[in-house]
Amino acid sequence: MKPKNRLLPFYREGVSEAGCDEAGRGCLAGPVFAAAVILPPDFHHPLLNDSKQLSEKHRLQLREMILKEALAWSIGICDHLEIDQINILNASILAMHKALDQLSKQPEHILVDGNRFKRYKEIPHTCVVKGDSKYQSIAAASILAKTFRDDFMIQIHEAHPQYGWAVNKGYPTGKHREAIRCYGITEYHRKTFRLIEDQLAFPW
């Protein structure tokens, strides 16, 4: 089978490089999760790609392989309260910093998905737009962030089943917005986000 993609193994050859990505930035509820991953230089899997391009089955298969073969990996989380306090961009970057804090091995270079980041310690970094479809380490981070966040949203769905989080994972689907209109918000909703169209009529 011909590989579906040709992701690059590194940005800077010969250095320990951590890929970073986040999941949940556009959601109405729940935390933002970020992951940092350092892969071995010879890592390769033909299915590895941006998590958004993969089925749930393939994401979970790849997660197991990444957890097993990565030289280091970690997860950072910013909850809805932090998101409301410092805004989603800053919370996404902070979650990446939290993930980097927890790596068992300090990288010499950081690869970040997107175009915004704040310097982490004295480690040089490079932002790459759509990096999760270009570099293996960022793609691996996108898979970990996505799957661990999905697990969290499925877990809290049990206490609030009317919002459909087991399916929509907190994203702004029609069912999710209609549930907010009918039942109000939960302790997990982001109050600074536009949760429904006529939000000003609701005292949140």
N, C-alpha and C positions, 0 to 999 in steps of 0.2 A: 504493500500500500504506500502510495506516495505521501510524504508528510504534508499536512495542511498548511504549514507555515515554516518560515525560516527565521526564527527569532535569533537575535545575536546573543552570544554567550557572555559578552562583557562590553563595557564602554571604554575602560582603561585596562589594557592587558597587563597581567603580572601583579595586580594589586587585589587585596580583599575588598570586594564590592558588595554593598547591601542594596537590594532593590526595595523600594517603599511604595505602598499604594494604600488607598482607603476604600471603604464601602459604607454606603448609607448616607452620603452627603445630601442627596435630594429627597430624603424621606421626611414624612410628617411626624413620625414617632420613632422612639428608640435612639440608641447611641450611634455614634460613628465609630467604626472599628478601623484600625490601621494595622498593617503587618510590615515587618522588616525581615528580609530573607537573604542569607548569604549562601549561594550555591557553589558546589565544587566546580572547578574550571571545565571539567569534562562532562558535566551534566547535560543530558539530552533526553527529551521525550517527544515523539512526533505529534502528540495531542496538545502539548503545552501551548497555551494561548491566553489572551485576555479573557478573564472569567466570564464576561458578558457574551462571549462567542461560544461558550461551552454549555452542554447540557448539565443538569444537576448531577446526573450519574457520573459524567466525566470529571466534573469538578471534585467530587468526593474521591474518585479514584486517584486523581492527581494530588489531592491533599495528602493522602496516605503516603504517596511516594515522596512528596516534598518533605513531610515531617520525618521520614526515614532517612533521606539522603542529604538533606541540607546540612551545611557545616554549622549553621546557627539560624534560628528563627524565633520570632516573638510577636506578640500581639499587644497593641495599645488601644485603650478605649477612652472616649470622652462621652459622658452621658448627656441627656437632654438638658440638664440644668447648666452644664458647662457650655453647651451649644447656645442656649439662650443668653448666657452671660457674656460670652466673648465672640459670638457669631460663628457660623458654620465653617468659614474658611480658616479662621484661627484655631477652631476646635479640631479640624482635620489635620492641620499641621502639628498641633499639640499631641494628637493621638499618634502621629508618626514619631515624634520625639519620644513619647512614652515607650513605643515599641523599640526604638533604638536603645533606649536606656536599659532595656531588659535583655538585649542580645548577650549571649555568653562569650561572644568574640567581637571585639571592636573592629569595625571596618575601616579601611583606609580611604574609601570613597563611597559616596552615597548617590544612588540613582533614584530620582523621584518622578512618579507619574504626574504629568500636568505642567503648569508654568509658574507655580508659586510655591515658595518654601522659605523657611527662616533658617539661617545657619545653625547647625548643630555642633556644639563644642567648636573645635578647630578643624573639623573634618571637611574637606572640600566636597561639594555636591554639584550635581548636574540635573536640571529639570528637563524632562523629555515629554513633549505633548504626544498623547497616545502611546506613551512608553510601554503600556501593558501589552501592546501588540507589536512591540519592536525588540524588547529585551527580556531574556529569560527570567532574570531575577525579579523584575517588576511584575511580569505575568504570574510568577509564583506567589508574590506578595498579594496580588489581586485575588488569587484563588483562596488563600488563607483568610484574608479579610472578609471576603464575601461569604465563605462557608461558615466561619465561626460566627459572623453576625447573623446569618440565616438561622443557625442553631439557637441563638439567643432569642430571636423574634418568635420562633416556633415555641420556645419554652414559655414566654410571657403571653402568647396567644391563649394559653389554657385559662388564664385568669380573665381575659377580655376577648372571648371568641367572636363577638359581634363585629369586630373591626376587620376580621379576615387576615390577620397578620401571618398566619401559617402559609398563606398563599401570596399575599402582596408584600410581605416583609416590612410593612410600614410605608411603602411608597404611595403616592397620591392617586390611587385608582378611584373609579367612580364609587365602588362599594365602600371604600374606606372613607371618602368624603361624606357619603350619605349616612354612614354610621355616626360620624362626628356630629352631623346635623341632628340626628335622632337622639343620640345618647350623650352628647357632650364629649368632653375630652377626658383622658385618663392621666395618671401621674407620669406617663411616658411620652406624652405629646409635647412637641416643641411650640411653645406659646408665641415665639417671635416669627413663626412661619405663617404663611397664609393658608390656613387649614381648610377653609371653605370660602366661596366667592363673596358672600355678604358677612364677612367675619366681624365687621364693626357692630353688627346688631347683637353680638354675643358677648357677655361680660367676662372674658377670660383675662 
